[in-house]
Amino acid sequence: MNRRLLLLLGIVTTVGLSLLPFLWFLLTSFKSQAEIEAAPPTWWPSGSLSFYRSALFDHHLFDYVANSVVVAGSTTLLALLIAIPAAYALARLPIPGKQGILAVLLCVSMFPQMAIAGPVWRLLDAIGGLNHRWGVVLPYVALTLPLAIWILASFFKELPPELEDAARVDGCGPWATLLRITLPLAAPGIFTAAILILIYAWNEFFFALLILTQPEQQTLPVGIALFQGEFTMPWGELAAASVVATLPLIVVVLLCQRWIVSGLSAGAVKG
Amino acid sequence: MAQLELRAVSKSFRHQAVLRDISLQVPDGSFTILLGPSGCGKSTLLRIIAGLDAQTSGQVLIDGVVIDHLPPAERDIAMVFQQYALYPHLSVRENLAFALTIRRTPRHVIDERIAEASQLLDIQGLLDRKPRDLSGGQRQRVAMGRAIVRKPKLFLFDEPLSNLDAQLRTSMRIELKKLQQRLQATMIYVTHDQVEAMTLGDRIVVIEGGRIRQADDPQRTYTAPADPFVASFIGTPPMNLWEGTLRAQGTETIFRSDGMTLPLPAGLLPPHPGQEPAITLGIRPEDIALQEAAATIGVEALVELIEDLGADLLIHCRVGDLKLVARADRNTGTTTGMAMPLFLPVNKLHLFINHRRFDPPTTTPI
């Protein structure tokens, strides 16, 4: 009983600490300028929507949201399109040095962004990718692939190969087997990978700032960061914009959560 | 329905030979069992027939046509897997329909076949369930149904009953036998269970170490095993086997092993007396008699352990330094530690010379 109590206390503390900044921003976004500047600070906001109005219309927040949707969406799709066959091959084919390939992939994902920023910029400059949204999608895909391949490969490995054998005997070619049997069964893994890629691409700041210098192409993190003027710090607008930026992600994760159920493959083989 | 032929099929993984020179004819409508211990290569052979693995050399023919270049999808073979391999995201009905849908079979034909197969297997009530909601026996039925709806040329079974508990296995075995007789289909069935092999098959192919040791009807594998391996693998408990030497002595042939000397009838000397052949003598536990009769050889045995099987007893004894198991009626009054005479009928002895069965030309069997 005591241990359960301690565990509960631990969970509440951890979740509370993680949520506190978000809660503070959420509360701040509904305050008025006077409430923000009040000393001592007021806790409960009056429910003013003025900062939302300002963020959305004066600061063109919707444009940034649209850019982020395009960038994060295409990063996720492209990364999955490459990662699924790669992971499937690594999981199933008798490739020599498989473990080595996976280890190298992991090393690639450990490269500090700062170290590759220069080369990436020059590469994109050479192929004309600067100031294009696809110019950030490319490095995002490259940077998220290792993790995606790792997650997917471990999911594919857990699927019983007998299911694919059965599909082949039943008349499926390699593509039909992948599409009709393997992918539906690996759905939890694919959603997990997709969400992680999406979160990365949605939140990424450094490359976006480096590559997208025109406001028309900038993504949410960059856009919000550039709210601040030379002499002002628009806390209210920042808070409102941050809430707007976080919401889509939360919705997507909650929607996909029911797909990320393990044990979907139960009953296929002796359980 | 079709006949299958294997011509000198060999398979090796990284220079490790798994199958060596397997040649086999499976006649149309036969129930052929590939029997052997785990790791003998029998499942690999099945996968080669299905097209899931490629052989290193040799040919696979169906109805006289070489099918080596065909992918599994085009071989018209159905396979039932050890782990059932039902598609977990599809309902039982969709599982049954899967292969037919892939082949673009008309909807009404699919429905007809599913109705037919589900009635045959008594799974009509399960059609809308997912595999995870089925018991082991039900999954097994669905797996068989998935093969039956296709009406394939050839059915392959890879130890389909080995995951079921003993009781269910027995009843499924009987059902499978009835099914085969009803469908009149050509079936190849892999198992390591000799009881399954003896009861199901009309032909048993015993495989060990990647080679065919004997391909025969079930009775012959029991009564006339081709080599000591088959003799020890088929039958429970296994045949008593002793290694020793043969010497001519007057009108008799003397078999000598550690601490045991048996006078055998004359005419049993191996054809090349110059070399020292490997001699193995065997007798089945149930062939050993407790009473003396004509043409028996008596030995003095020391009873070490008695296993009561209910119907009869297994008497584990020692003759000299050799172990011997005899099956006896439960009313024999045998007790552990006692010395008792046992009688080996001469015509029930199995003689193997250089690991091959030797039937002397004069009397059959010896």
Chai-1 contact restraints between the chains, C-beta under 6 A:
chainA,res_idxA,chainB,res_idxB,connection_type,confidence,min_distance_angstrom,max_distance_angstrom,comment,restraint_id
A,E162,B,F81,contact,1.0,0.0,6.0,A-B,restraint_1
A,E162,B,Q83,contact,1.0,0.0,6.0,A-B,restraint_2
A,E162,B,A85,contact,1.0,0.0,6.0,A-B,restraint_3
A,L163,B,A85,contact,1.0,0.0,6.0,A-B,restraint_4
A,D165,B,L52,contact,1.0,0.0,6.0,A-B,restraint_5
A,A166,B,A85,contact,1.0,0.0,6.0,A-B,restraint_6
A,R168,B,P72,contact,1.0,0.0,6.0,A-B,restraint_7
A,V169,B,A50,contact,1.0,0.0,6.0,A-B,restraint_8
A,V169,B,P72,contact,1.0,0.0,6.0,A-B,restraint_9
A,V169,B,M79,contact,1.0,0.0,6.0,A-B,restraint_10
A,D170,B,F98,contact,1.0,0.0,6.0,A-B,restraint_11
A,D170,B,A99,contact,1.0,0.0,6.0,A-B,restraint_12
A,G171,B,A73,contact,1.0,0.0,6.0,A-B,restraint_13
A,G171,B,A99,contact,1.0,0.0,6.0,A-B,restraint_14
A,G171,B,I102,contact,1.0,0.0,6.0,A-B,restraint_15
A,G171,B,R103,contact,1.0,0.0,6.0,A-B,restraint_16
A,C172,B,I102,contact,1.0,0.0,6.0,A-B,restraint_17
A,P184,B,H89,contact,1.0,0.0,6.0,A-B,restraint_18
A,S265,B,P88,contact,1.0,0.0,6.0,A-B,restraint_19
A,A266,B,R132,contact,1.0,0.0,6.0,A-B,restraint_20
A,G267,B,P88,contact,1.0,0.0,6.0,A-B,restraint_21
A,G267,B,P131,contact,1.0,0.0,6.0,A-B,restraint_22
A,G267,B,R132,contact,1.0,0.0,6.0,A-B,restraint_23
A,A268,B,L86,contact,1.0,0.0,6.0,A-B,restraint_24
A,A268,B,P88,contact,1.0,0.0,6.0,A-B,restraint_25
A,V269,B,Q83,contact,1.0,0.0,6.0,A-B,restraint_26
A,K270,B,Q83,contact,1.0,0.0,6.0,A-B,restraint_27
A,K270,B,N163,contact,1.0,0.0,6.0,A-B,restraint_28
